[in-house]
Amino acid sequence: MSTISEISEFLQKGQAKNVKQLVAQAIEDADRFIEKAEETGADIICMSAILTTTMPQMQVVMDLLKERELREKYIVMVGGAPVNERFAEQIGADYYTEDVASCAEVARQVMLKRAAG
């Protein structure tokens, strides 16, 4: 039986003084986030937004994964107070969960399914 290897959790940021700064911060954070997922050998990328203003950063991560041809390598899960299933589908995430507990359970199930082939 396989265990969940690594789950990279990314707490969205949103303390920017203007839109340019927010976009630059989002890209910088997305770069570091993807590098950490690669470095740790993560199987799942989990992203959580606290505010609607931070949700676009999830799209930045998805776009960078596609640009780097890494999208198929990771299972992507999203959640957080302003996030819903529709948004998850719009950005191309694999799973939406309402809270941390359901995220952990879905991640466990996904990894067990993956291990079973």
C-alpha beads as a LAMMPS data file, in Angstrom:
LAMMPS data file: protein, C-alpha beads

117 atoms
116 bonds

1 atom types
1 bond types

-500.0 500.0 xlo xhi
-500.0 500.0 ylo yhi
-500.0 500.0 zlo zhi

Masses

1 110.0

Atoms # bond

1 1 1 0.000 0.000 0.000
2 1 1 1.284 3.421 -0.940
3 1 1 1.231 6.468 1.286
4 1 1 0.652 10.046 0.270
5 1 1 4.107 11.266 -0.639
6 1 1 4.106 15.037 -0.495
7 1 1 1.359 17.585 -0.613
8 1 1 2.509 21.079 -1.369
9 1 1 0.241 23.612 0.187
10 1 1 0.194 27.135 -1.087
11 1 1 -1.519 29.865 0.838
12 1 1 -2.442 32.589 -1.571
13 1 1 -1.018 36.026 -0.920
14 1 1 -2.735 39.324 -1.492
15 1 1 -0.917 42.098 0.319
16 1 1 -0.103 44.203 -2.709
17 1 1 -0.300 47.970 -2.994
18 1 1 -1.238 47.983 -6.662
19 1 1 -2.159 45.647 -9.497
20 1 1 1.365 45.609 -10.989
21 1 1 2.818 44.596 -7.641
22 1 1 0.146 41.925 -7.216
23 1 1 0.879 40.423 -10.637
24 1 1 4.643 40.480 -10.017
25 1 1 4.148 38.913 -6.574
26 1 1 1.847 36.239 -7.996
27 1 1 4.348 35.229 -10.663
28 1 1 7.240 35.208 -8.192
29 1 1 5.265 33.129 -5.693
30 1 1 4.048 30.750 -8.408
31 1 1 7.632 30.215 -9.582
32 1 1 8.814 29.421 -6.056
33 1 1 5.794 27.258 -5.428
34 1 1 6.338 25.113 -8.521
35 1 1 10.072 24.877 -7.804
36 1 1 9.263 23.585 -4.297
37 1 1 6.825 21.003 -5.692
38 1 1 9.537 19.819 -8.091
39 1 1 12.217 19.829 -5.388
40 1 1 10.152 17.782 -2.933
41 1 1 8.791 15.318 -5.486
42 1 1 5.205 16.310 -4.707
43 1 1 2.357 14.376 -6.269
44 1 1 -0.351 16.861 -5.365
45 1 1 -0.434 20.636 -5.464
46 1 1 -3.028 22.152 -3.133
47 1 1 -3.895 25.827 -3.360
48 1 1 -6.131 27.785 -1.016
49 1 1 -7.401 31.337 -1.473
50 1 1 -8.467 33.461 1.458
51 1 1 -9.967 36.342 -0.534
52 1 1 -11.416 36.697 -4.030
53 1 1 -8.560 39.085 -4.808
54 1 1 -6.079 36.245 -4.363
55 1 1 -7.874 33.699 -6.549
56 1 1 -6.165 34.832 -9.783
57 1 1 -2.877 33.547 -8.386
58 1 1 -4.231 30.026 -8.735
59 1 1 -4.607 30.650 -12.465
60 1 1 -1.004 31.899 -12.586
61 1 1 0.175 28.603 -11.079
62 1 1 -1.936 26.609 -13.561
63 1 1 -0.607 28.653 -16.492
64 1 1 3.007 28.156 -15.376
65 1 1 2.481 24.417 -14.957
66 1 1 1.174 24.246 -18.536
67 1 1 3.927 26.512 -19.866
68 1 1 6.582 24.288 -18.286
69 1 1 4.829 21.140 -19.490
70 1 1 4.346 20.003 -15.895
71 1 1 0.545 20.119 -15.694
72 1 1 0.039 16.392 -16.204
73 1 1 2.664 15.587 -13.577
74 1 1 0.604 16.938 -10.681
75 1 1 -2.835 16.438 -9.241
76 1 1 -4.100 19.961 -8.559
77 1 1 -6.573 20.643 -5.762
78 1 1 -8.083 24.024 -4.894
79 1 1 -10.237 25.387 -2.107
80 1 1 -10.718 28.248 0.285
81 1 1 -13.575 30.493 1.340
82 1 1 -14.183 32.255 -2.005
83 1 1 -13.431 29.226 -4.211
84 1 1 -16.130 26.957 -5.619
85 1 1 -16.418 24.005 -7.978
86 1 1 -17.106 26.253 -10.969
87 1 1 -13.909 28.232 -10.408
88 1 1 -11.926 25.004 -10.015
89 1 1 -13.245 23.815 -13.378
90 1 1 -12.531 27.188 -15.014
91 1 1 -8.851 27.112 -14.086
92 1 1 -8.464 23.409 -14.864
93 1 1 -7.930 22.076 -11.352
94 1 1 -8.500 18.360 -10.821
95 1 1 -10.388 18.669 -7.533
96 1 1 -12.218 21.229 -5.420
97 1 1 -12.694 20.707 -1.699
98 1 1 -14.452 22.921 0.833
99 1 1 -12.022 22.549 3.721
100 1 1 -8.716 21.100 4.888
101 1 1 -10.265 17.905 6.265
102 1 1 -11.995 17.055 2.996
103 1 1 -8.849 18.011 1.087
104 1 1 -6.797 15.528 3.091
105 1 1 -9.370 12.779 2.564
106 1 1 -9.664 13.398 -1.180
107 1 1 -5.861 13.477 -1.471
108 1 1 -5.622 10.166 0.383
109 1 1 -8.225 8.563 -1.881
110 1 1 -6.564 9.894 -5.021
111 1 1 -3.166 8.566 -3.998
112 1 1 -4.594 5.162 -3.067
113 1 1 -6.320 5.003 -6.454
114 1 1 -3.124 6.033 -8.231
115 1 1 -1.123 3.367 -6.351
116 1 1 -3.661 0.691 -7.289
117 1 1 -3.148 1.610 -10.939

Bonds

1 1 1 2
2 1 2 3
3 1 3 4
4 1 4 5
5 1 5 6
6 1 6 7
7 1 7 8
8 1 8 9
9 1 9 10
10 1 10 11
11 1 11 12
12 1 12 13
13 1 13 14
14 1 14 15
15 1 15 16
16 1 16 17
17 1 17 18
18 1 18 19
19 1 19 20
20 1 20 21
21 1 21 22
22 1 22 23
23 1 23 24
24 1 24 25
25 1 25 26
26 1 26 27
27 1 27 28
28 1 28 29
29 1 29 30
30 1 30 31
31 1 31 32
32 1 32 33
33 1 33 34
34 1 34 35
35 1 35 36
36 1 36 37
37 1 37 38
38 1 38 39
39 1 39 40
40 1 40 41
41 1 41 42
42 1 42 43
43 1 43 44
44 1 44 45
45 1 45 46
46 1 46 47
47 1 47 48
48 1 48 49
49 1 49 50
50 1 50 51
51 1 51 52
52 1 52 53
53 1 53 54
54 1 54 55
55 1 55 56
56 1 56 57
57 1 57 58
58 1 58 59
59 1 59 60
60 1 60 61
61 1 61 62
62 1 62 63
63 1 63 64
64 1 64 65
65 1 65 66
66 1 66 67
67 1 67 68
68 1 68 69
69 1 69 70
70 1 70 71
71 1 71 72
72 1 72 73
73 1 73 74
74 1 74 75
75 1 75 76
76 1 76 77
77 1 77 78
78 1 78 79
79 1 79 80
80 1 80 81
81 1 81 82
82 1 82 83
83 1 83 84
84 1 84 85
85 1 85 86
86 1 86 87
87 1 87 88
88 1 88 89
89 1 89 90
90 1 90 91
91 1 91 92
92 1 92 93
93 1 93 94
94 1 94 95
95 1 95 96
96 1 96 97
97 1 97 98
98 1 98 99
99 1 99 100
100 1 100 101
101 1 101 102
102 1 102 103
103 1 103 104
104 1 104 105
105 1 105 106
106 1 106 107
107 1 107 108
108 1 108 109
109 1 109 110
110 1 110 111
111 1 111 112
112 1 112 113
113 1 113 114
114 1 114 115
115 1 115 116
116 1 116 117
